[in-house]
Amino acid sequence: MSTVKRFIAGVTCPRCAAMDRIRAWEQNGIRYRECVSCDFFEQLPIEEDALTEMTTRVNQVRDDQKQQDVQPVRILDPGKPSR
C-alpha cells in the first residue's frame, strides 16, 4: 500500500524559500514534510491534542494589511444622474 503525498499550497520551504514545493504525508503516527527543490526533510510526531495548522500565505496577515483602515463602500444609485 503506497502513501499519498500531497503538495501544500502556499507553504514556503524553510531552507530554500521556494513556494509551493513542500509535500506532506502521514504514516504510522508521524507527519512528514519534504521539499522537492532542496534536501529539506522534517518528521514530526502527531499529537492528538495539539494539532496545528501549517503556516501558509493564505492564513497569515501581511504587515501591510495590518495598518490598513477599513472604509465602507458607497454604492451609487443608478437612477440618479452622476455629476
OpenMM code with the backbone's topology and positions (N, CA, C; nanometers):
from openmm import Vec3, app, unit

residues = "MET SER THR VAL LYS ARG PHE ILE ALA GLY VAL THR CYS PRO ARG CYS ALA ALA MET ASP ARG ILE ARG ALA TRP GLU GLN ASN GLY ILE ARG TYR ARG GLU CYS VAL SER CYS ASP PHE PHE GLU GLN LEU PRO ILE GLU GLU ASP ALA LEU THR GLU MET THR THR ARG VAL ASN GLN VAL ARG ASP ASP GLN LYS GLN GLN ASP VAL GLN PRO VAL ARG ILE LEU ASP PRO GLY LYS PRO SER ARG".split()
positions = [
    Vec3(0.0835, -0.1184, 0.0000),
    Vec3(0.0000, 0.0000, 0.0000),
    Vec3(0.0881, 0.1249, 0.0000),
    Vec3(0.0695, 0.2128, -0.0970),
    Vec3(0.1518, 0.3329, -0.1057),
    Vec3(0.0861, 0.4485, -0.0299),
    Vec3(0.1684, 0.5389, 0.0167),
    Vec3(0.1224, 0.6559, 0.0896),
    Vec3(0.1042, 0.7713, -0.0078),
    Vec3(-0.0069, 0.8426, 0.0049),
    Vec3(-0.0346, 0.9567, -0.0818),
    Vec3(0.0392, 1.0783, -0.0255),
    Vec3(0.1248, 1.1378, -0.1093),
    Vec3(0.1976, 1.2589, -0.0719),
    Vec3(0.1301, 1.3759, -0.1425),
    Vec3(0.0942, 1.4787, -0.0643),
    Vec3(0.0209, 1.5922, -0.1195),
    Vec3(0.1021, 1.7199, -0.1071),
    Vec3(0.0982, 1.8019, -0.2127),
    Vec3(0.1614, 1.9323, -0.2071),
    Vec3(0.0732, 2.0260, -0.1257),
    Vec3(0.1355, 2.1096, -0.0452),
    Vec3(0.0643, 2.2039, 0.0402),
    Vec3(0.0740, 2.3417, -0.0245),
    Vec3(-0.0376, 2.3943, -0.0717),
    Vec3(-0.0409, 2.5229, -0.1424),
    Vec3(-0.0050, 2.6377, -0.0490),
    Vec3(0.0836, 2.7238, -0.0961),
    Vec3(0.1180, 2.8447, -0.0232),
    Vec3(0.2281, 2.8297, 0.0788),
    Vec3(0.2766, 2.7104, 0.1039),
    Vec3(0.3820, 2.6902, 0.2035),
    Vec3(0.5172, 2.7162, 0.1387),
    Vec3(0.6030, 2.7899, 0.2085),
    Vec3(0.7383, 2.8129, 0.1602),
    Vec3(0.8342, 2.7225, 0.2362),
    Vec3(0.9346, 2.6752, 0.1675),
    Vec3(1.0344, 2.5874, 0.2276),
    Vec3(1.1177, 2.6666, 0.3276),
    Vec3(1.1372, 2.6156, 0.4494),
    Vec3(1.2179, 2.6879, 0.5478),
    Vec3(1.3664, 2.6931, 0.5104),
    Vec3(1.4113, 2.6073, 0.4232),
    Vec3(1.5524, 2.6065, 0.3846),
    Vec3(1.5799, 2.6904, 0.2598),
    Vec3(1.5091, 2.6639, 0.1494),
    Vec3(1.5398, 2.7335, 0.0228),
    Vec3(1.4400, 2.8444, -0.0108),
    Vec3(1.3336, 2.8590, 0.0656),
    Vec3(1.2303, 2.9628, 0.0497),
    Vec3(1.1514, 2.9493, -0.0795),
    Vec3(1.1553, 2.8336, -0.1438),
    Vec3(1.0742, 2.8108, -0.2635),
    Vec3(0.9288, 2.7883, -0.2224),
    Vec3(0.8372, 2.8537, -0.2933),
    Vec3(0.6962, 2.8414, -0.2600),
    Vec3(0.6330, 2.7267, -0.3380),
    Vec3(0.5384, 2.6607, -0.2748),
    Vec3(0.4617, 2.5507, -0.3353),
    Vec3(0.5502, 2.4326, -0.3751),
    Vec3(0.6535, 2.4055, -0.2986),
    Vec3(0.7421, 2.2923, -0.3264),
    Vec3(0.7430, 2.1903, -0.2120),
    Vec3(0.6616, 2.2136, -0.1087),
    Vec3(0.6556, 2.1231, 0.0066),
    Vec3(0.5441, 2.0215, -0.0137),
    Vec3(0.5767, 1.8963, 0.0050),
    Vec3(0.4725, 1.7935, 0.0046),
    Vec3(0.4738, 1.7264, 0.1415),
    Vec3(0.3562, 1.6810, 0.1833),
    Vec3(0.3399, 1.6268, 0.3173),
    Vec3(0.2601, 1.4976, 0.3121),
    Vec3(0.2845, 1.4132, 0.4116),
    Vec3(0.2102, 1.2895, 0.4255),
    Vec3(0.2223, 1.2416, 0.5696),
    Vec3(0.1351, 1.1497, 0.6062),
    Vec3(0.1358, 1.0903, 0.7395),
    Vec3(0.1494, 0.9404, 0.7270),
    Vec3(0.2266, 0.8838, 0.8181),
    Vec3(0.2470, 0.7396, 0.8157),
    Vec3(0.2871, 0.6935, 0.9556),
    Vec3(0.2168, 0.5951, 1.0084),
    Vec3(0.2460, 0.5362, 1.1394),
    Vec3(0.2530, 0.6398, 1.2516),
    Vec3(0.1616, 0.7345, 1.2512),
    Vec3(0.1559, 0.8344, 1.3578),
    Vec3(0.2613, 0.9423, 1.3485),
    Vec3(0.3255, 0.9554, 1.2345),
    Vec3(0.4280, 1.0582, 1.2146),
    Vec3(0.3926, 1.1381, 1.0902),
    Vec3(0.4048, 1.2710, 1.1021),
    Vec3(0.3802, 1.3611, 0.9897),
    Vec3(0.5150, 1.3930, 0.9251),
    Vec3(0.5228, 1.3776, 0.7938),
    Vec3(0.6447, 1.4044, 0.7191),
    Vec3(0.6220, 1.5221, 0.6256),
    Vec3(0.7265, 1.6035, 0.6079),
    Vec3(0.7256, 1.7113, 0.5097),
    Vec3(0.8606, 1.7106, 0.4394),
    Vec3(0.8577, 1.7332, 0.3083),
    Vec3(0.9825, 1.7433, 0.2339),
    Vec3(0.9678, 1.8429, 0.1212),
    Vec3(1.0797, 1.9022, 0.0825),
    Vec3(1.0836, 1.9965, -0.0285),
    Vec3(1.1369, 1.9228, -0.1502),
    Vec3(1.0707, 1.9416, -0.2640),
    Vec3(1.1160, 1.8766, -0.3862),
    Vec3(1.2228, 1.9590, -0.4580),
    Vec3(1.2529, 2.0805, -0.4091),
    Vec3(1.3553, 2.1645, -0.4705),
    Vec3(1.4912, 2.1549, -0.4009),
    Vec3(1.4914, 2.1220, -0.2731),
    Vec3(1.6177, 2.1106, -0.1997),
    Vec3(1.6115, 1.9843, -0.1140),
    Vec3(1.7037, 1.9691, -0.0225),
    Vec3(1.7086, 1.8466, 0.0569),
    Vec3(1.6389, 1.8598, 0.1924),
    Vec3(1.5492, 1.9594, 0.2096),
    Vec3(1.4769, 1.9756, 0.3357),
    Vec3(1.3859, 1.8554, 0.3598),
    Vec3(1.3916, 1.8025, 0.4816),
    Vec3(1.3060, 1.6909, 0.5224),
    Vec3(1.2781, 1.7080, 0.6706),
    Vec3(1.1538, 1.6863, 0.7109),
    Vec3(1.1156, 1.7032, 0.8508),
    Vec3(1.0153, 1.5953, 0.8867),
    Vec3(1.0281, 1.5416, 1.0074),
    Vec3(0.9277, 1.4486, 1.0577),
    Vec3(0.8873, 1.4929, 1.1974),
    Vec3(0.7583, 1.4913, 1.2219),
    Vec3(0.7019, 1.5366, 1.3481),
    Vec3(0.6020, 1.4340, 1.3990),
    Vec3(0.6068, 1.4023, 1.5277),
    Vec3(0.5036, 1.3126, 1.5810),
    Vec3(0.3690, 1.3847, 1.5815),
    Vec3(0.2634, 1.3124, 1.5542),
    Vec3(0.1290, 1.3692, 1.5538),
    Vec3(0.0747, 1.3617, 1.6951),
    Vec3(0.0481, 1.4779, 1.7526),
    Vec3(-0.0091, 1.4862, 1.8867),
    Vec3(-0.1565, 1.5192, 1.8725),
    Vec3(-0.2404, 1.4344, 1.9233),
    Vec3(-0.3855, 1.4490, 1.9057),
    Vec3(-0.4393, 1.5792, 1.9648),
    Vec3(-0.3867, 1.6231, 2.0795),
    Vec3(-0.4412, 1.7413, 2.1450),
    Vec3(-0.3771, 1.8715, 2.0967),
    Vec3(-0.2742, 1.8647, 2.0158),
    Vec3(-0.2043, 1.9860, 1.9736),
    Vec3(-0.1860, 1.9915, 1.8222),
    Vec3(-0.2902, 1.9606, 1.7464),
    Vec3(-0.2797, 1.9718, 1.6014),
    Vec3(-0.2774, 2.1189, 1.5634),
    Vec3(-0.1768, 2.1585, 1.4888),
    Vec3(-0.1646, 2.2977, 1.4483),
    Vec3(-0.1688, 2.3070, 1.2965),
    Vec3(-0.2196, 2.4166, 1.2498),
    Vec3(-0.2279, 2.4402, 1.1063),
    Vec3(-0.0927, 2.4866, 1.0550),
    Vec3(-0.0532, 2.4368, 0.9393),
    Vec3(0.0719, 2.4793, 0.8783),
    Vec3(0.0593, 2.6245, 0.8352),
    Vec3(0.1673, 2.7004, 0.8473),
    Vec3(0.1667, 2.8397, 0.8092),
    Vec3(0.1752, 2.8516, 0.6576),
    Vec3(0.0786, 2.9235, 0.6013),
    Vec3(0.0746, 2.9450, 0.4564),
    Vec3(0.0520, 3.0922, 0.4281),
    Vec3(0.0628, 3.1313, 0.3016),
    Vec3(0.0360, 3.2706, 0.2654),
    Vec3(-0.1126, 3.3036, 0.2802),
    Vec3(-0.1960, 3.2027, 0.2844),
    Vec3(-0.3402, 3.2234, 0.2939),
    Vec3(-0.3839, 3.2515, 0.4374),
    Vec3(-0.3220, 3.1877, 0.5356),
    Vec3(-0.3679, 3.2039, 0.6737),
    Vec3(-0.2838, 3.3024, 0.7539),
    Vec3(-0.1989, 3.3805, 0.6899),
    Vec3(-0.1209, 3.4829, 0.7579),
    Vec3(-0.1696, 3.6215, 0.7180),
    Vec3(-0.1569, 3.7159, 0.8095),
    Vec3(-0.1888, 3.8550, 0.7797),
    Vec3(-0.0575, 3.9248, 0.7483),
    Vec3(-0.0501, 3.9857, 0.6298),
    Vec3(0.0713, 4.0569, 0.5902),
    Vec3(0.0843, 4.1862, 0.6694),
    Vec3(0.2075, 4.2362, 0.6822),
    Vec3(0.2322, 4.3598, 0.7565),
    Vec3(0.1587, 4.4784, 0.6966),
    Vec3(0.1502, 4.4866, 0.5636),
    Vec3(0.0816, 4.5992, 0.5018),
    Vec3(-0.0699, 4.5910, 0.5204),
    Vec3(-0.1244, 4.4736, 0.5484),
    Vec3(-0.2678, 4.4597, 0.5724),
    Vec3(-0.3045, 4.4995, 0.7152),
    Vec3(-0.2117, 4.4897, 0.8082),
    Vec3(-0.2397, 4.5234, 0.9473),
    Vec3(-0.2683, 4.6722, 0.9654),
    Vec3(-0.2050, 4.7567, 0.8837),
    Vec3(-0.2148, 4.9012, 0.9003),
    Vec3(-0.3276, 4.9651, 0.8193),
    Vec3(-0.3961, 4.8901, 0.7366),
    Vec3(-0.4994, 4.9482, 0.6509),
    Vec3(-0.6231, 4.9863, 0.7310),
    Vec3(-0.6784, 5.1008, 0.6967),
    Vec3(-0.8046, 5.1432, 0.7565),
    Vec3(-0.9184, 5.0850, 0.6747),
    Vec3(-1.0212, 5.0393, 0.7413),
    Vec3(-1.1377, 4.9836, 0.6731),
    Vec3(-1.2359, 5.0970, 0.6487),
    Vec3(-1.2817, 5.1091, 0.5235),
    Vec3(-1.3775, 5.2124, 0.4883),
    Vec3(-1.4972, 5.1477, 0.4212),
    Vec3(-1.6178, 5.1987, 0.4479),
    Vec3(-1.7365, 5.1409, 0.3852),
    Vec3(-1.7408, 5.1713, 0.2360),
    Vec3(-1.8048, 5.0862, 0.1613),
    Vec3(-1.8225, 5.1046, 0.0181),
    Vec3(-1.9546, 5.1752, -0.0054),
    Vec3(-1.9522, 5.2796, -0.0887),
    Vec3(-2.0752, 5.3516, -0.1225),
    Vec3(-2.1207, 5.3076, -0.2597),
    Vec3(-2.2420, 5.2605, -0.2676),
    Vec3(-2.2986, 5.2163, -0.3950),
    Vec3(-2.3824, 5.3296, -0.4514),
    Vec3(-2.3568, 5.3638, -0.5771),
    Vec3(-2.4293, 5.4741, -0.6406),
    Vec3(-2.5650, 5.4258, -0.6877),
    Vec3(-2.6617, 5.5129, -0.6777),
    Vec3(-2.7960, 5.4816, -0.7260),
    Vec3(-2.7983, 5.4972, -0.8781),
    Vec3(-2.8293, 5.3899, -0.9519),
    Vec3(-2.8272, 5.4002, -1.0977),
    Vec3(-2.9370, 5.4899, -1.1527),
    Vec3(-3.0383, 5.5202, -1.0741),
    Vec3(-3.1486, 5.6037, -1.1205),
    Vec3(-3.1157, 5.7526, -1.1159),
    Vec3(-3.0161, 5.7931, -1.0417),
    Vec3(-2.9806, 5.9344, -1.0303),
    Vec3(-2.8656, 5.9650, -1.1266),
    Vec3(-2.8717, 6.0812, -1.1927),
    Vec3(-2.7619, 6.1184, -1.2828),
    Vec3(-2.6364, 6.1513, -1.2023),
    Vec3(-2.5229, 6.1143, -1.2571),
    Vec3(-2.3970, 6.1449, -1.1896),
    Vec3(-2.3456, 6.2792, -1.2360),
    Vec3(-2.2633, 6.3414, -1.1579),
    Vec3(-2.2108, 6.4746, -1.1905),
    Vec3(-2.0842, 6.4645, -1.2665),
] * unit.nanometer
topology = app.Topology()
chain = topology.addChain("A")
for resn in residues:
    res = topology.addResidue(resn, chain)
    for name in ("N", "CA", "C"):
        topology.addAtom(name, app.Element.getBySymbol(name[0]), res)
